[in-house]
Amino acid sequence: QVQLVESGGGLVQAGGSLKLSCAASGGAFGLKVISWFRQAPGKEREFVAGINWNGRSTNYGESVKGRFTVSRDNAKMTTDLQMNTLAPEDTAVYYCAVGRLDYGAVLIYPNEYNYWGQGTQVTVSS
């Protein structure tokens, strides 16, 4: 059983930056893919970024490539999402999630993840 808690969301002006953090407890955190998803009102949950178990492989959604950076610290059981050059279309609730498989690849579909945090709101004003 893994529990995830996101933090760092808030209100920021367009062009600004935010850093989200996801703290995990329990389970085999160090063996799992950790990814970030987001969901805006009326839209489906969207893959944002993910990182594999040892941090050597990452994957990003097309809309955030070059602006967002995902990282992890297995000793601290944390995952961060650095978000730069934010735009109003980045406004959403952001969730971190744990992949189902040990040593798995970073996959973009929500059903590949079996533990989720409660989410943190990010609002970007124009």
C-alpha positions as CSV (number, residue, x, y, z in Angstrom):
1,Q,0.0,0.0,0.0
2,V,1.4,3.4,-1.0
3,Q,0.1,6.7,0.1
4,L,0.9,9.9,-1.9
5,V,0.6,13.5,-0.8
6,E,1.1,16.3,-3.3
7,S,2.0,19.9,-2.4
8,G,3.2,23.1,-4.0
9,G,0.1,24.1,-6.0
10,G,-1.2,27.6,-6.1
11,L,-2.0,30.6,-8.1
12,V,0.6,32.0,-10.5
13,Q,0.7,34.5,-13.3
14,A,1.3,33.4,-16.9
15,G,5.0,33.0,-17.5
16,G,5.7,32.1,-13.9
17,S,7.0,28.9,-12.3
18,L,5.8,26.5,-9.7
19,K,7.3,23.4,-8.2
20,L,5.1,20.5,-7.2
21,S,6.2,17.8,-4.8
22,C,4.9,14.3,-4.1
23,A,5.8,12.6,-0.9
24,A,5.2,8.8,-0.7
25,S,4.9,6.5,2.3
26,G,4.7,2.7,2.3
27,G,5.2,0.3,-0.6
28,A,8.2,-0.2,-2.9
29,F,8.5,3.4,-4.1
30,G,12.1,2.9,-5.3
31,L,11.0,0.2,-7.8
32,K,8.1,2.0,-9.4
33,V,7.5,4.5,-12.1
34,I,6.1,7.8,-10.7
35,S,4.1,10.0,-13.0
36,W,2.2,13.3,-12.9
37,F,-1.2,13.7,-14.5
38,R,-3.5,16.7,-14.6
39,Q,-7.2,17.1,-15.0
40,A,-9.0,20.4,-15.9
41,P,-12.7,20.8,-15.4
42,G,-14.7,19.0,-18.1
43,K,-11.6,17.3,-19.5
44,E,-10.1,13.8,-19.3
45,R,-7.1,13.1,-17.1
46,E,-3.9,13.9,-19.0
47,F,-0.4,12.5,-18.7
48,V,2.1,15.3,-17.9
49,A,5.4,13.7,-17.0
50,G,6.8,10.5,-15.6
51,I,10.1,9.1,-14.4
52,N,11.3,5.5,-14.1
53,W,12.5,3.8,-11.0
54,N,16.1,4.9,-11.2
55,G,15.5,8.3,-12.7
56,R,17.3,7.5,-16.0
57,S,14.2,7.5,-18.1
58,T,11.6,10.3,-18.4
59,N,8.7,11.0,-20.5
60,Y,6.7,14.2,-21.1
61,G,3.4,15.1,-22.6
62,E,3.7,17.1,-25.8
63,S,2.2,20.2,-24.3
64,V,4.8,20.5,-21.5
65,K,8.0,19.4,-23.2
66,G,10.7,21.9,-22.7
67,R,8.9,23.6,-19.9
68,F,8.4,21.0,-17.2
69,T,11.0,18.8,-15.5
70,V,10.3,15.7,-13.4
71,S,12.8,14.3,-10.9
72,R,12.9,11.9,-8.0
73,D,14.8,11.2,-4.8
74,N,14.3,7.5,-3.8
75,A,16.0,8.0,-0.5
76,K,13.5,10.7,0.5
77,M,10.6,8.9,-1.4
78,T,9.8,12.1,-3.2
79,T,9.1,13.2,-6.7
80,D,9.1,16.8,-7.9
81,L,7.7,18.5,-11.0
82,Q,9.3,21.8,-11.8
83,M,7.0,23.8,-14.0
84,N,8.3,26.8,-15.9
85,T,6.8,29.3,-18.4
86,L,3.3,28.4,-17.2
87,A,0.3,29.3,-19.3
88,P,-3.4,29.5,-18.5
89,E,-4.0,26.2,-20.3
90,D,-1.8,24.5,-17.6
91,T,-4.6,25.2,-15.0
92,A,-5.7,21.9,-13.6
93,V,-5.6,19.7,-10.6
94,Y,-2.3,17.9,-10.7
95,Y,-1.9,14.3,-9.4
96,C,1.0,12.1,-8.8
97,A,0.6,8.4,-9.3
98,V,2.6,5.1,-8.8
99,G,2.9,2.6,-11.7
100,R,1.7,-0.9,-11.3
101,L,4.9,-2.8,-12.2
102,D,8.3,-3.0,-10.7
103,Y,11.0,-1.6,-13.0
104,G,8.3,-0.6,-15.5
105,A,8.4,1.8,-18.4
106,V,6.9,5.3,-18.1
107,L,3.4,4.8,-19.6
108,I,0.9,7.5,-20.3
109,Y,-2.4,5.8,-19.6
110,P,-4.0,6.4,-16.1
111,N,-5.0,2.7,-15.9
112,E,-1.3,1.8,-15.7
113,Y,-1.2,3.4,-12.3
114,N,-2.7,2.0,-9.1
115,Y,-2.0,4.5,-6.4
116,W,-2.9,8.2,-6.6
117,G,-2.6,11.3,-4.5
118,Q,-5.4,13.6,-3.6
119,G,-4.3,16.2,-6.1
120,T,-3.1,19.8,-5.8
121,Q,-4.7,22.8,-7.7
122,V,-2.6,24.8,-10.1
123,T,-4.2,28.0,-11.4
124,V,-2.4,30.2,-14.0
125,S,-3.8,33.6,-14.5
126,S,-3.5,35.5,-17.8
